[in-house]
Amino acid sequence: MTGNVLLFAGVATADLALALPWYERFMGRPADVRVHAGEVMWQICDGGWIYLVVDPGRAGRALVTVAVPDLDRTVAEMAARGVAPPAIETIEEAGRKATIVDPEGNSIACIEVPARDD
């Protein structure tokens, strides 16, 4: 893949009305786009979006990973907004990771990857 690439990471929910307040706390803001009654989207970086979509058959099975520049700050900000703070684990030389699980069981990992000298 080359050129102007966009990434959309989908998270399925059985009930958008119940999931939306949790995701607004997690993201720290309302959705950027309301596609229709069953789908909303947040832009999390220039080329990356997370979308929450009603799909009861897939709800609770998402695995999403977001790289952040400061994991401690990210976790503290989420905790201040009412999202239960996850444990931060160190993964050998790969970096640090904090995995948040939404009320339906979807997993969103925030990672901090150390800078590499190439």
Secondary structure, 3 states (H helix, E strand, C coil): CCCCCCEEEEEEECCHHHHHHHHHHHHCCCCCEEEECCEEEEEEECCEEEEEEECCCCCCCCEEEEECCCHHHHHHHHHHCCCCCCCEEEECCCEEEEEEECCCCCEEEEEECCCCCC
